Amino acid sequence: KDALLRDGVCELGGKKWSAIAERIADRSPEECSKRWNKLQSLDTVVKRPWTAVEDQQMLELVAKYGPSKWAVIASYLENRNGKQCRERWHNQLNPAIKKTPWTADEDDTIVRLQAQFGNSWAKITAHLPGRTDNAVKNHWYSSLQ
């Protein structure tokens, strides 16, 4: 029944509980909503390091659902919510993220653009393909400031 619930939310969104409940035998809209909230771990989210198993699950789930259905993805991961999953993907797991050492050219670009844009890391990151806002900000404060 959880699979039917996930499919319903994936197709219809997380607000159309009456339509979702019609797909699941013997479940009311309220029961579907409550179960969905439980699957998302909304009341039991714990801050802790991500495990290798969770990272692997995330990669598989993003391959299945795409990098936008964070609530659905989170419903498979115990004690993780959609925001945590989204941030993990965009800051760590996305294969497009560059994890090589910073180059002198990148350092020069950051210094030049920080003087121009201040701490608008998204604007600066737009000029550094493969680097994340968070990585640029952290590099600035740890090495370039």
C-alpha positions in Angstrom: 0.0 0.0 0.0 2.9 2.3 0.6 4.0 1.8 -3.1 0.4 2.9 -4.2 0.6 5.9 -1.9 4.0 6.9 -3.3 2.8 6.5 -6.8 -0.3 8.6 -6.1 1.7 11.4 -4.6 4.3 11.2 -7.4 1.5 11.6 -10.0 -1.0 13.8 -8.2 1.1 15.7 -5.7 0.9 15.7 -1.9 -2.4 17.6 -1.5 -5.0 15.5 -3.4 -5.7 13.0 -0.7 -9.2 12.1 -1.9 -8.0 11.2 -5.3 -5.0 9.3 -3.9 -7.3 7.4 -1.4 -9.5 6.2 -4.3 -6.5 4.3 -5.5 -5.9 2.5 -2.2 -8.4 0.0 -0.9 -9.8 0.7 2.6 -7.9 3.9 3.2 -9.5 7.3 3.8 -8.0 10.6 2.6 -7.0 11.4 6.2 -5.3 8.0 6.6 -3.4 8.5 3.4 -2.2 11.9 4.6 -1.2 10.7 8.0 0.7 7.7 6.5 2.4 10.0 4.0 3.6 12.3 6.8 4.9 9.3 8.6 6.8 8.0 5.5 8.4 11.4 5.2 9.6 11.2 8.8 8.3 14.7 9.4 8.2 14.2 13.2 11.3 12.1 13.6 13.9 13.8 11.5 17.3 13.5 13.1 20.5 15.4 12.2 23.2 12.8 11.7 25.8 12.0 9.1 24.7 10.3 5.9 25.6 6.7 5.6 27.0 5.0 2.5 23.8 2.9 2.3 21.7 6.1 2.3 23.8 7.6 -0.4 23.4 4.6 -2.6 19.7 4.6 -2.0 19.6 8.2 -2.9 21.4 7.6 -6.2 19.0 4.8 -7.1 15.9 6.8 -6.1 17.0 9.9 -8.0 17.6 7.7 -11.0 14.0 6.4 -10.7 12.1 9.6 -9.8 14.4 12.3 -11.0 16.0 15.2 -9.0 12.8 16.9 -8.0 10.5 14.5 -6.2 12.2 15.0 -2.9 9.2 14.1 -0.7 8.7 10.8 -2.5 12.5 10.0 -2.3 12.5 10.9 1.4 9.6 8.5 2.0 12.0 5.6 1.4 14.7 6.9 3.8 14.0 6.5 7.5 14.4 9.8 9.4 15.2 11.9 6.4 13.0 14.6 4.9 12.7 16.1 1.4 14.9 19.1 2.2 17.7 16.9 3.5 17.5 14.7 0.4 17.5 17.7 -1.9 20.5 19.3 -0.2 22.4 16.0 -0.1 21.9 15.7 -3.9 22.7 19.2 -4.8 25.7 19.6 -2.5 27.3 16.1 -2.6 25.8 13.3 -4.8 25.0 14.9 -8.1 27.5 13.5 -10.6 27.9 17.0 -12.2 29.5 18.3 -9.0 33.2 18.9 -9.4 35.2 17.5 -6.5 38.7 18.1 -7.9 41.1 20.4 -6.1 40.5 24.1 -6.8 42.6 25.6 -9.6 44.4 28.9 -9.6 42.0 30.1 -12.3 39.0 29.2 -10.1 40.5 31.1 -7.2 41.1 34.1 -9.4 37.5 34.0 -10.6 36.2 33.8 -7.1 38.3 36.7 -5.8 37.4 38.9 -8.8 33.6 38.1 -8.7 33.4 38.3 -4.9 34.8 41.9 -5.2 32.1 42.6 -7.8 29.1 40.7 -6.3 29.9 40.5 -2.6 28.7 37.3 -1.0 26.2 36.5 -3.7 27.5 32.9 -4.0 24.9 31.9 -6.6 26.0 34.7 -9.0 29.6 33.7 -8.5 28.9 30.0 -8.9 27.3 30.7 -12.3 30.8 31.3 -13.5 32.3 28.1 -12.1 30.7 25.1 -13.8 30.5 22.0 -11.6 31.0 23.9 -8.3 28.2 24.4 -5.8 27.2 27.6 -4.0 28.1 26.0 -0.7 31.5 24.8 -2.0 32.4 28.2 -3.4 31.4 29.9 -0.1 33.3 27.4 2.0 36.4 27.7 -0.2 36.2 31.5 0.0 36.1 31.5 3.8 38.6 28.7 4.3 41.3 29.7 1.8 40.8 32.9 -0.1 39.4 35.6 2.3 
